[in-house]
Amino acid sequence: MAAPDPIEADRIRQVYDRYDQKGWAESKWADTNPGNARNLQERERRIGGLLVETGYAPLAGRRLLEIGCGSGKVMRSLLRLGARPENCYGVDLIPDRIGEAQAACPGVHFQTANAEQLPFETGSFHLVAVFTVFSSILDDATARRIAGEMDRVLKPGGAVIWYDLRVNNPGNPNVRGLRPPELARLFPEYRPRLCKLTLVPPLARRLGSLTGTLYPILVAMPLLRTHLGGVLMKP
């Protein structure tokens, strides 16, 4: 197993420290914004539907790991989709986020860890969730090591629950989009069931009181959906 790359890990920590200093979690990323809330609802509905279609739902009996768990927002979604806290684990590079996640998701097992070297046995999980993680990794070798670790800890027949940018963000050079060919290189033997989702976030955030009227119209346009979400099925 290749050793983690401390340079890329440190760069990612520094980027997220700058996000925290700007207060983006409480401002432009806040779920209290009606557009953000609708994007979150759509994400849960679409990914939840694909989990049902592919046979991975219900989640109650599944052992699940989240990579890059942050403050627990995605884990809360997974719990709403039926996962049980005692069967769920989360790892993140940033220790402060682990405390926030534990407060948000009682009973879930969280710890600080580098996903290039996961502290779990081979074949430990039925599902591995990874939301907006790979778009923040700019080093290809690091991305491959993390994908390899995810594959290692997944049981045969398990799946990756995927959600991430499919296009570059012109306003943020610290992220990059991943299209299906990039996913196929990271997980070459996996069968994807993916869909385009998430209305362009800066646009969604500006809908304000018109969100209820305009969101369904705008999100129906594939060109305005910036992310891919769904299931990557391991043989």
C-alpha positions, 0 to 999 in steps of 0.5 A: 500500500502506497503511503499517503501524500502529506502535501496534498492532504495539507493543501486540502486542509488549508483550503477548507480552513480558508472556507471556514474563515470566509464563513461559507458554511453559515452563508452561501452553503447554509441549508436555510437558503431556500435554493440550497434546501431544494437542492438537498431535497432533490439530492436525497430523493434522486439518490434514494431512488437509485438506491432502491432501484439498484437493490441497496435500500433499505439501508437499515441492515447495511454497514456504511462508511462516509469518506470526508464526513465533514460536520455530518450534513451528508450523514444526516441525509443517510440516516434520513434514508434509513441507515442506522447510526450503530452501523455507520462510520465517518472519517475526515482529515480535519479533527474539528469537523469530527466533533461537529459530526458527532454532535449532529449524528449521535451514535455514529462512529466518527474518527479523524483519518486520511482516506488514503490509508483507511483504518478498517479491515478489507471488506468491512462495508456494504456501502461507502459514501463519498460526497464532494470529496474527489472534486477537491483532490487535484492530485491524480495519484492521491485520488487513485489511492483513495479510490483503491482504499474505498475498493479495499474496504467494500465487500464484493457486491457493495457500492459507492454512493457518489455525489460530486461536481461534473463540471469545473467551477470557474469561481473556485480553482480548488475544485475540479469536475469529474465526468463519467470517464474520470469515474471509470478510470478511478473505479474501472470494474464498477457499474455506474447508475448515475444521474445529473442533478443539483441546480447551479448552486449560485443560481439556486441561492438567488431564487429567494421567494421565487424558489418554489415557482422557479426551481422545478422549471430550472432544474428540469434543464439538464444543462443547469445541473452541475453534479452527478449522483448515484451508485457505483456497483462493485462486482 
